Amino acid sequence: MRQFFRRNFILIHLLLLCIAFVFVSILIHNQNLGNTTGTIERIRSTGKLRLITANALNTYYYYEGKPTGFEYDLAMEFAKYLNVELDIVTPGWNNMFAYLDQGKGDFIAAGLAITKKRIEDAAFSIPYMTIQQRIVHHNLVFGPKNIEDLMYRTFHVRRGTSYHSRLEKIKASGIDFNYILHDNIPTEQLIAMVNKREIKFTIADSNIALLSQRYYPDILIGIPIQEKESLAWAVRKNDADMIVEINRFLLHANENGILRNITDKYYENTQDFDIYELKKFHKRIETRLPKYKKVIKEESEKYDFDWRLVAAVVYQESHFNPNAKSFTNVRGLMQVTHATAKEMGITNRLNPDQSIRAGIKYLDKMYQRFSHIEDDYQRMLFSLASYNIGYGHVLDALKIAEKKGLDPNTWYTLKTCLPLLSKSRYFKTTKYGYARGWEPVQYIERVLTYFDILKQKTMSSELTYFHGIGK
């Protein structure tokens, strides 16, 4: 089931079918655009691209004083494509279309599904992701088995969303149930209320539901209430030049791997994760991590690493167990080998402080070896792969990538080529030989999931949402 969801996140590829869909989308959604309005000309003359969005985990938020989020990252790439700066406008979910219509922003990027009602108010770009509306409930609450089973239940959703529209249609079909509307409340906040059993049911797009399940492993993702829908960006109906430029950018981003990389960054590690393992991690954050948090933070700061990422690595290595031992005889919190311990200048691998100090120092050594990679996120993934499987095997995988004509500086390329090191036709021509190349891929996916959970756990005190207009 999770693999099914994962496939829904894969970007639209430039096949004949996709190209046909692009032209159909343009004809359907832009048939009333009219003449160009000079929006792109104004953006280039002022050097400012104004994004209207909402504060949410799947769109835009601040972490460690820096803006992040799927929609933000994609919009930043659009700004780079236009060679302008990006300004952010966050008027609240219920005000986004009004701001767009009033010219207070140039486009909306907020995980919007293309709906019949919205097409009346705005023009939409070609899609960049497919999702499906699903019921979310606590695992101690029985969820509906089918649409008819919504009868007599109460659902909480945000006003003006595609969920709101869908529930209206279902209720109009004769199924008797209730729904309560909330203003400007992110979907993940309603999911948090489900987790606390303050409400029984909400509706969420499948991508948001899967992201949230990592933070709230007691929630269940229930039945779909709608066919698959497409997410897209919205512009004013008469903004012909803007919609054309956005479509050009999205096709460019798809063709050059930009969309794939951003999608992988935020959604790749949502699939195939055991709920029991997630619950165990949440518990050990409270019971085991506090013993080592201080030294993890202190050592991470020396190398300008996010301590939460390092904590995620520690957990993946040892589950915060200082006496952990692998079948290959690596030991301690960071599973340091004898050779690495000696190289990093520690004498006792079972000493928590020493193990953490050696592990972070060695991770930094790997990080420095990939200084040619400009993107810090991609660079860290290469470093983690080297930490797990060894720098030599990573170099072997990159040589395979080179022979295949792939970009050697992206995680997508590395994760594609690492598993090939287990196949004789590939490893027999490499310097370091056979390797279980699928393991670092799984390793990093798990680390990123733990990292994301730790970020969310500390959000209330260390992550500040930014409201208002641009920074």
C-alpha positions as CSV (number, residue, x, y, z in Angstrom):
1,M,0.0,0.0,0.0
2,R,2.8,2.5,0.9
3,Q,4.6,1.6,-2.3
4,F,1.3,2.4,-4.1
5,F,1.3,5.9,-2.5
6,R,5.0,6.4,-3.4
7,R,4.3,5.8,-7.1
8,N,1.7,8.6,-6.8
9,F,4.5,11.0,-5.9
10,I,6.6,10.3,-9.0
11,L,6.7,13.2,-11.3
12,I,5.1,13.5,-14.7
13,H,7.6,12.2,-17.3
14,L,8.1,13.5,-20.8
15,L,6.5,10.6,-22.6
16,L,4.0,11.0,-25.4
17,L,1.1,10.4,-23.1
18,C,2.4,13.1,-20.7
19,I,2.9,15.6,-23.6
20,A,-0.7,14.9,-24.7
21,F,-1.9,15.5,-21.2
22,V,0.1,18.8,-21.0
23,F,-1.7,20.2,-24.1
24,V,-5.1,18.9,-22.8
25,S,-4.4,20.6,-19.5
26,I,-3.5,23.9,-21.1
27,L,-6.7,23.8,-23.3
28,I,-9.0,23.0,-20.4
29,H,-7.5,25.2,-17.7
30,N,-6.5,28.2,-19.7
31,Q,-9.2,28.5,-22.3
32,N,-10.3,31.9,-20.9
33,L,-6.9,33.4,-20.4
34,G,-7.3,36.2,-22.9
35,N,-4.3,38.4,-23.8
36,T,-1.0,38.7,-21.9
37,T,-0.9,41.1,-19.0
38,G,2.8,41.8,-18.8
39,T,3.2,39.9,-15.5
40,I,6.5,38.3,-16.5
41,E,7.8,41.6,-17.8
42,R,7.0,43.3,-14.5
43,I,8.7,40.5,-12.6
44,R,11.8,40.8,-14.6
45,S,11.8,44.6,-14.4
46,T,11.4,44.6,-10.6
47,G,13.5,41.5,-10.0
48,K,10.8,40.2,-7.6
49,L,8.6,37.1,-7.9
50,R,5.8,37.1,-5.4
51,L,4.7,33.7,-4.1
52,I,1.3,33.3,-2.3
53,T,1.4,30.2,-0.1
54,A,0.3,28.8,3.2
55,N,2.3,27.9,6.3
56,A,2.3,24.1,6.4
57,L,4.7,21.2,6.5
58,N,4.1,20.3,2.9
59,T,4.3,23.9,1.6
60,Y,6.4,26.5,3.5
61,Y,7.8,26.9,7.0
62,Y,10.9,28.1,8.8
63,Y,13.4,25.7,10.3
64,E,16.5,26.8,12.1
65,G,15.8,30.4,10.9
66,K,15.6,29.4,7.2
67,P,12.6,28.9,4.9
68,T,11.9,25.4,3.7
69,G,9.1,23.2,2.4
70,F,8.3,21.5,-0.9
71,E,6.4,24.4,-2.5
72,Y,9.0,26.9,-1.3
73,D,11.9,24.9,-2.8
74,L,10.1,24.5,-6.1
75,A,9.2,28.2,-6.2
76,M,12.8,29.1,-5.4
77,E,13.9,27.1,-8.4
78,F,11.3,29.0,-10.5
79,A,12.8,32.3,-9.2
80,K,16.3,31.1,-10.2
81,Y,14.9,30.1,-13.6
82,L,13.6,33.7,-14.1
83,N,16.8,35.1,-12.4
84,V,14.8,37.1,-9.9
85,E,14.3,37.1,-6.1
86,L,11.4,35.3,-4.4
87,D,9.1,37.2,-2.0
88,I,6.7,35.2,0.2
89,V,3.1,36.2,0.9
90,T,1.2,34.2,3.5
91,P,-2.3,35.7,3.9
92,G,-3.9,32.6,5.4
93,W,-5.4,29.8,3.5
94,N,-8.8,31.3,3.1
95,N,-7.4,34.6,1.7
96,M,-5.0,33.2,-0.9
97,F,-7.3,33.5,-4.0
98,A,-8.4,37.0,-2.9
99,Y,-4.8,38.1,-2.7
100,L,-4.1,36.6,-6.1
101,D,-7.1,38.4,-7.6
102,Q,-6.1,41.7,-6.0
103,G,-2.6,41.5,-7.5
104,K,-0.9,41.1,-4.1
105,G,1.0,38.1,-5.5
106,D,1.9,36.5,-8.8
107,F,0.9,32.9,-8.3
108,I,-0.3,30.4,-5.6
109,A,1.8,27.4,-4.8
110,A,0.2,25.7,-1.8
111,G,-0.5,22.0,-2.7
112,L,-3.7,23.0,-4.6
113,A,-5.7,20.3,-6.2
114,I,-7.3,21.3,-9.5
115,T,-11.1,21.4,-8.9
116,K,-14.0,22.5,-11.0
117,K,-14.8,25.3,-8.5
118,R,-11.2,26.6,-8.5
119,I,-11.0,26.6,-12.3
120,E,-13.8,29.2,-12.2
121,D,-11.6,31.5,-10.1
122,A,-8.1,31.0,-11.5
123,A,-6.0,29.4,-14.2
124,F,-3.9,26.3,-13.4
125,S,-0.5,25.2,-14.5
126,I,0.3,21.7,-15.7
127,P,0.3,19.2,-12.8
128,Y,3.4,18.3,-10.8
129,M,2.0,15.6,-8.5
130,T,-1.0,13.3,-8.1
131,I,-2.6,12.7,-4.7
132,Q,-5.8,11.2,-3.3
133,Q,-8.1,12.5,-0.5
134,R,-8.2,10.0,2.3
135,I,-9.9,9.7,5.7
136,V,-7.6,10.0,8.7
137,H,-8.5,8.5,12.1
138,H,-6.9,7.2,15.3
139,N,-6.1,3.5,15.3
140,L,-8.5,3.1,18.3
141,V,-11.4,4.5,16.2
142,F,-13.1,2.4,13.6
143,G,-13.0,4.1,10.2
144,P,-15.6,4.0,7.4
145,K,-15.3,0.9,5.2
146,N,-16.8,2.7,2.2
147,I,-18.4,6.0,1.2
148,E,-21.8,4.9,2.4
149,D,-20.3,4.1,5.8
150,L,-19.6,7.9,6.3
151,M,-23.2,7.9,7.6
152,Y,-23.7,9.6,11.0
153,R,-20.0,10.4,11.4
154,T,-18.5,13.9,11.9
155,F,-15.5,15.1,9.9
156,H,-13.4,18.2,10.6
157,V,-11.8,20.0,7.6
158,R,-10.6,23.4,6.6
159,R,-13.0,25.7,4.9
160,G,-12.5,26.3,1.2
161,T,-10.4,23.2,0.6
162,S,-10.9,20.4,-1.9
163,Y,-11.9,18.3,1.1
164,H,-14.7,20.7,1.9
165,S,-16.0,20.5,-1.7
166,R,-15.8,16.8,-1.8
167,L,-17.8,16.4,1.5
168,E,-20.4,18.8,0.1
169,K,-20.9,16.5,-2.9
170,I,-21.1,13.3,-0.9
171,K,-23.6,14.9,1.5
172,A,-25.7,16.1,-1.5
173,S,-25.8,12.6,-2.8
174,G,-28.0,11.6,0.2
175,I,-25.5,10.3,2.7
176,D,-26.3,11.7,6.1
177,F,-23.2,12.8,8.0
178,N,-21.8,16.0,9.6
179,Y,-18.8,18.1,8.9
180,I,-17.3,21.0,10.8
181,L,-15.4,23.7,9.0
182,H,-12.2,25.4,10.4
183,D,-10.7,28.6,9.1
184,N,-6.9,28.8,8.3
185,I,-6.0,25.7,10.2
186,P,-3.3,23.5,8.5
187,T,-4.4,20.0,7.7
188,E,-1.6,18.6,9.8
189,Q,-3.0,20.4,12.8
190,L,-6.3,18.7,12.4
191,I,-4.4,15.4,12.1
192,A,-2.7,16.2,15.4
193,M,-6.1,16.6,16.9
194,V,-7.0,13.2,15.6
195,N,-3.9,11.8,17.2
196,K,-4.8,13.3,20.5
197,R,-8.4,12.0,20.0
198,E,-9.8,15.5,20.3
199,I,-11.7,14.8,17.1
200,K,-12.4,11.5,15.4
201,F,-12.0,12.1,11.7
202,T,-10.4,14.5,9.2
203,I,-9.6,14.4,5.5
204,A,-6.1,14.8,4.1
205,D,-4.3,14.4,0.8
206,S,-2.3,11.2,0.7
207,N,1.0,13.0,0.7
208,I,0.1,15.0,3.8
209,A,-1.3,11.9,5.5
210,L,1.9,10.0,4.9
211,L,4.1,12.8,6.1
212,S,2.0,13.1,9.3
213,Q,2.0,9.4,10.0
214,R,5.7,9.6,10.7
215,Y,5.0,12.2,13.5
216,Y,1.8,10.5,14.7
217,P,2.2,6.7,14.3
218,D,-1.1,6.1,16.1
219,I,-3.1,7.5,13.2
220,L,-4.4,5.4,10.4
221,I,-4.9,6.4,6.8
222,G,-8.3,5.2,5.8
223,I,-10.3,4.9,2.7
224,P,-10.2,7.3,-0.3
225,I,-13.2,9.6,-0.7
226,Q,-12.2,10.9,-4.1
227,E,-10.5,9.8,-7.3
228,K,-6.9,10.8,-7.8
229,E,-6.4,14.5,-8.2
230,S,-3.6,16.6,-9.6
231,L,-1.7,19.4,-7.7
232,A,-0.8,22.5,-9.7
233,W,0.1,26.2,-9.3
234,A,-2.6,28.9,-9.8
235,V,-2.5,32.3,-11.5
236,R,-5.0,34.9,-12.4
237,K,-7.3,33.9,-15.2
238,N,-6.0,36.6,-17.6
239,D,-2.3,35.9,-16.9
240,A,-1.4,34.2,-20.1
241,D,2.3,35.0,-20.0
242,M,2.6,33.9,-16.4
243,I,0.9,30.5,-17.0
244,V,3.0,29.9,-20.1
245,E,6.2,30.7,-18.2
246,I,5.3,28.5,-15.3
247,N,4.5,25.6,-17.7
248,R,7.8,26.0,-19.4
249,F,9.6,26.0,-16.0
250,L,7.8,22.9,-14.8
251,L,8.6,21.0,-18.0
252,H,12.2,22.2,-17.7
253,A,12.3,21.2,-14.0
254,N,10.9,17.8,-14.9
255,E,13.3,17.2,-17.7
256,N,16.4,18.3,-15.7
257,G,15.6,16.3,-12.5
258,I,14.8,19.4,-10.4
259,L,11.2,18.2,-9.6
260,R,12.4,14.7,-8.9
261,N,15.1,15.8,-6.5
262,I,12.7,18.1,-4.5
263,T,10.0,15.4,-4.4
264,D,12.5,12.8,-3.2
265,K,13.8,15.3,-0.5
266,Y,10.3,15.6,1.1
267,Y,8.4,12.5,0.2
268,E,10.8,9.6,-0.8
269,N,11.2,8.3,2.8
270,T,7.5,8.1,3.5
271,Q,7.0,4.6,2.0
272,D,7.7,1.2,3.4
273,F,8.2,2.2,7.0
274,D,7.1,0.0,9.8
275,I,4.7,1.6,12.2
276,Y,6.0,-0.4,15.1
277,E,9.5,1.0,14.4
278,L,8.2,4.5,14.3
279,K,6.5,4.1,17.7
280,K,9.6,2.6,19.1
281,F,11.6,5.6,17.9
282,H,9.1,8.1,19.4
283,K,9.4,6.4,22.7
284,R,13.2,6.3,22.7
285,I,13.4,10.0,21.9
286,E,11.9,10.5,25.3
287,T,13.6,7.7,27.2
288,R,17.1,7.3,25.7
289,L,18.0,10.4,23.7
290,P,18.1,12.8,26.7
291,K,21.2,11.0,28.0
292,Y,23.2,11.8,24.9
293,K,21.6,15.0,23.6
294,K,24.0,17.4,25.2
295,V,27.1,15.8,23.7
296,I,25.4,15.3,20.3
297,K,24.6,19.0,20.2
298,E,28.0,20.2,21.3
299,E,29.9,18.0,18.9
300,S,27.5,18.8,16.0
301,E,28.0,22.5,16.5
302,K,31.8,22.1,16.0
303,Y,31.2,21.0,12.4
304,D,28.1,23.1,11.7
305,F,25.9,20.0,11.5
306,D,22.2,19.9,12.5
307,W,22.3,18.0,15.8
308,R,18.9,16.4,14.9
309,L,20.4,14.8,11.8
310,V,23.3,13.5,13.8
311,A,20.9,12.1,16.4
312,A,19.0,10.4,13.6
313,V,22.3,8.8,12.5
314,V,23.0,7.7,16.1
315,Y,19.6,6.1,16.4
316,Q,20.0,4.3,13.0
317,E,23.4,3.0,14.1
318,S,22.6,1.8,17.6
319,H,19.0,2.8,18.7
320,F,20.8,5.0,21.3
321,N,22.3,1.8,22.9
322,P,26.0,2.5,23.9
323,N,26.7,-1.3,24.0
324,A,25.4,-2.0,20.5
325,K,27.4,-4.4,18.5
326,S,27.0,-5.4,14.8
327,F,27.7,-8.7,13.2
328,T,30.8,-7.1,11.7
329,N,32.1,-6.2,15.2
330,V,31.6,-2.4,15.0
331,R,30.6,-1.1,18.4
332,G,29.0,1.7,20.3
333,L,26.5,4.5,19.7
334,M,28.0,5.4,16.3
335,Q,29.1,1.9,15.4
336,V,32.8,2.9,15.0
337,T,35.3,0.4,13.7
338,H,38.7,-0.3,15.3
339,A,40.5,1.5,12.5
340,T,38.2,4.5,12.5
341,A,38.5,4.8,16.3
342,K,42.2,4.9,16.0
343,E,42.1,7.3,13.2
344,M,39.7,9.6,15.0
345,G,41.8,9.5,18.2
346,I,39.5,7.7,20.7
347,T,40.4,4.7,22.9
348,N,37.1,3.3,24.0
349,R,34.3,2.8,21.4
350,L,31.8,1.9,24.1
351,N,32.2,5.3,25.8
352,P,29.2,7.3,24.6
353,D,31.0,10.6,24.4
354,Q,34.0,9.2,22.6
355,S,31.8,7.2,20.2
356,I,29.8,10.3,19.3
357,R,32.9,12.5,19.0
358,A,34.6,9.9,16.7
359,G,31.4,9.3,14.6
360,I,30.8,13.0,13.9
361,K,34.4,13.7,13.2
362,Y,34.4,10.9,10.7
363,L,31.2,12.1,9.1
364,D,32.8,15.5,8.7
365,K,35.8,13.8,7.0
366,M,33.4,12.3,4.5
367,Y,31.6,15.6,4.1
368,Q,34.8,17.4,3.2
369,R,35.5,14.9,0.5
370,F,32.4,16.0,-1.4
371,S,33.1,19.8,-1.3
372,H,32.6,20.0,-5.0
373,I,28.9,19.3,-4.5
374,E,27.3,22.8,-4.2
375,D,24.0,21.7,-2.7
376,D,24.4,21.1,1.0
377,Y,21.6,18.6,1.2
378,Q,22.9,16.4,-1.7
379,R,26.4,16.7,-0.2
380,M,25.3,15.4,3.2
381,L,23.5,12.4,1.5
382,F,26.8,11.5,-0.2
383,S,28.6,11.8,3.1
384,L,26.1,9.5,4.9
385,A,26.4,6.9,2.1
386,S,30.1,6.9,2.6
387,Y,29.7,6.7,6.4
388,N,27.6,3.6,5.9
389,I,29.2,1.7,3.1
390,G,32.6,3.3,2.7
391,Y,34.0,6.1,0.6
392,G,35.6,3.6,-1.9
393,H,32.3,2.0,-2.8
394,V,30.7,5.4,-3.3
395,L,33.5,6.2,-5.7
396,D,32.9,2.9,-7.5
397,A,29.2,3.7,-7.8
398,L,30.0,7.2,-9.2
399,K,32.3,5.6,-11.9
400,I,29.4,3.4,-12.9
401,A,27.3,6.6,-13.1
402,E,29.9,8.2,-15.3
403,K,29.8,5.4,-17.7
404,K,26.1,5.6,-17.9
405,G,26.2,9.4,-18.5
406,L,24.4,10.3,-15.3
407,D,24.9,13.4,-13.2
408,P,27.5,12.4,-10.6
409,N,26.4,15.2,-8.1
410,T,22.9,14.1,-7.3
411,W,21.6,11.6,-4.7
412,Y,19.2,10.2,-7.3
413,T,22.2,9.1,-9.4
414,L,24.0,7.6,-6.4
415,K,21.0,5.7,-5.1
416,T,20.5,4.3,-8.6
417,C,24.0,3.1,-9.0
418,L,24.9,1.9,-5.5
419,P,22.7,-1.2,-5.7
420,L,24.5,-2.2,-8.9
421,L,27.6,-2.9,-6.8
422,S,26.0,-6.2,-5.9
423,K,25.8,-7.4,-9.5
424,S,28.8,-9.2,-10.9
425,R,28.7,-7.4,-14.3
426,Y,29.3,-4.2,-12.5
427,F,31.4,-4.9,-9.4
428,K,34.0,-7.0,-11.3
429,T,35.1,-3.9,-13.0
430,T,35.3,-1.7,-9.9
431,K,38.3,-1.0,-7.6
432,Y,36.7,-2.0,-4.3
433,G,34.5,-4.9,-5.6
434,Y,31.3,-6.3,-4.3
435,A,29.1,-4.4,-1.9
436,R,25.6,-4.6,-0.6
437,G,24.8,-1.4,-2.3
438,W,21.1,-1.4,-1.5
439,E,21.9,-1.0,2.2
440,P,23.1,2.6,2.2
441,V,20.0,3.6,0.2
442,Q,17.7,2.1,2.9
443,Y,20.0,3.5,5.6
444,I,19.7,7.0,4.4
445,E,15.9,6.8,3.9
446,R,15.6,5.7,7.5
447,V,18.0,8.5,8.8
448,L,16.0,11.1,6.9
449,T,12.7,9.8,8.4
450,Y,14.2,10.0,11.9
451,F,15.6,13.4,11.2
452,D,12.2,14.7,10.0
453,I,10.5,13.4,13.1
454,L,13.1,15.1,15.3
455,K,12.6,18.3,13.5
456,Q,8.9,18.1,14.0
457,K,9.3,17.2,17.7
458,T,11.3,20.3,18.4
459,M,9.2,22.6,16.2
460,S,7.2,24.2,18.9
461,S,10.3,25.6,20.6
462,E,12.9,25.9,17.8
463,L,10.9,26.3,14.6
464,T,9.1,29.6,14.0
465,Y,6.5,29.9,11.4
466,F,6.8,33.1,9.4
467,H,3.6,35.1,8.8
468,G,3.2,38.1,6.6
469,I,5.0,39.3,3.5
470,G,8.5,38.1,2.5
471,K,11.7,38.4,4.3
